[in-house]
Amino acid sequence: MGTPKGDLVLDGVRLVDRAIATLRSGGCEPVIAVVRAGVSADGAVVNPDPARGLRSSLEIGIDATEVAGTGAVEAVAVLLADLPGVSAQAVASVCAAWRPGRITVAVYDGVRGHPIVMEPRLWREAIAMAEPDEGARALQRARPDLVDEVGVDGDPVDLDTPADVDRWRAREA
């Protein structure tokens, strides 16, 4: 992308701030944002080496839930900052459908996306199985018996390139 994705501004809002607001509006609290050094955000923890990939940020975020929570954290909802089309309603629907011991995943027109909700224990299993730039996919493939899909409205488009951002901005105009 050439710049930290969380710092990208769409419709006047940084992606990291949009993701935080979406999670909060969807009923999540506390919200922890894993950011690069030099990026500030409400509830932020720093990944000192984001070049290690998504897995490293996920691990830092899951570790931070133990500090941020008051008591045991029952479940963690993960939403990536570069998914601006995920709505608070999608977050609320997936969180409401989650049950202990399960992996609950948003599904957009038959395609799995975010948020993904599961217990910290299962997130740690996912991290242990993941490639450096992967999150929960390997665990979902290994344990399909644990996956609950929740159909949601929204747009799961992932902004990975400047062209993706240009296409999103053209839609906003």
N, C-alpha and C positions, 0 to 999 in steps of 0.2 A: 504494500500500500504506500510505503514511503513516509508515513507518519503514523503515530499511534492511533489506532482506530477509535479508541474512546474519546480522543480529542476532536474528532471530526464533528462539524456542526451541520445539522440538517434541520431546516425549518426553525433556525435560531436556537437550537438546543444541542449541546454536545451529546454524542451517543452514550457516553457513560452516565450522564445525568438522566437521559431518557430511560435507560435501562433501570436505574435506581428508582425513578418515579413509577415506572411500570410495575416493578416488583412491589413497592409499597402500596400502590393503588390496588394491586391484586391481593393484598392482605398479608404480605410477608414482612416480618420484623424479627430481629434486626436484619438489615441489608448490609452485606459486605461486598465492596467493590475491590477487586484485585486490579491494581494499576501499575504502570511503569513508574520508576523513580522520576520525580518532577511533576507528576500529574496529581492534582488534588481533586478529591471528590468526597462527598459525605459518606462516612463509613469505610474509607479506603484503607487497604493494607497494600504494601508494596511488594511486587515481585522483583527482586534485585537482578534477575537474569531472564527476562521474558523470551529471549531467543531460544531458551530450552523448550519452548512450545506450550500449547494449551494445558497439557497435563500438569506442568509445573504450577501454573496459575490456579488450576483446580485444587491441587494439593494444598497450596497456601490458603486458599479460601476455605477449604474444609477444616484445616487446622485452626483457622481464625474463628470458626463457629464455636469452638470449645471455649474460647476466651470471651466472645461477644454475648453468648447466651447466658441466661440466668438459670442455672441448673442444666440438666441434660437436654440437648437439642434433639427433638423428635425426628424432624425431617429437614432436608435442605433442598430448596428449589434453585436450580441453576439456569440463568439466562445470560447469553453472551451479549456484549454491548453492540456487536455489529449486526443485530437483528431488529432493526427499527420498526418492523411491521408487526411485532408481537404485542398484543394488547393486554391491558390489565385484566380484562375479562378472561382471556386465555389463561393467564397466570392463576386467577381465582378458580377457574374450572378445573385445572389440573391439580391444584392444591386440594380442592374440595374432594376430588376423587381418590386421592392418595390414601393407601392403607399401610399399616406397618408390615415390613417384610416384602414390600412390593416396589417395583420401578414403574412410575407413572409418567407417561410421555405424551406431550401434545402431538396431535396429528392434524395436518392441514391437507385436505383433499387427498387422503390416503398416504401422505408422506410424513414420516416422523420428523419432529423438530424440537423446539424448546418452548416452554421450559420443560425440564426433566426434574422430577421430585423423587427422592429416596432418602433412606436413613443414612447418617454419616458412615455407618458400618459398610453399607453397600457402595457408597461413594468411594470408600477406601479400596474395596475390591475392584471397582472400576479403574481406579488410578493404577493399581498393581498390574492390571491387564493391558492398560492403554499404551499405545505408541506415543512418542513425544508430542505430537500435535493432535492428539485424540482425547476424547472425554469418556463417555459411557458406552460408545458403540460396541466395543469388544464384549463388555459385560452383557449387553442386551442380546448380542448374538449367542453368547455362551449360555445364557439363562433365559430363553424366551418364555419359559414357564412363569417367570416373575413379572413379565411386562404387561402392564395395563395401558391401553391406548385410549386417549380422550380426544374426540373430535372437537376442534375449536375453529373459530373464524379468525381471520387475520392473514398476514403475508409473511411466510417464513424466509423470504429472500435474505441471503447472507451477503453482506457487503465486504468482498475480499479484494477488489481491485478498484482503481480510480474509475474505470468504466462502469463498474457496478454502482458507484456513488453517483456518477453522472446520470445513469438511467433512473435512479431513485429520485434525484433532484428534478429530473424532467417530469416525473409523475406528480411531484408536489406542486409544480408550476401551474 
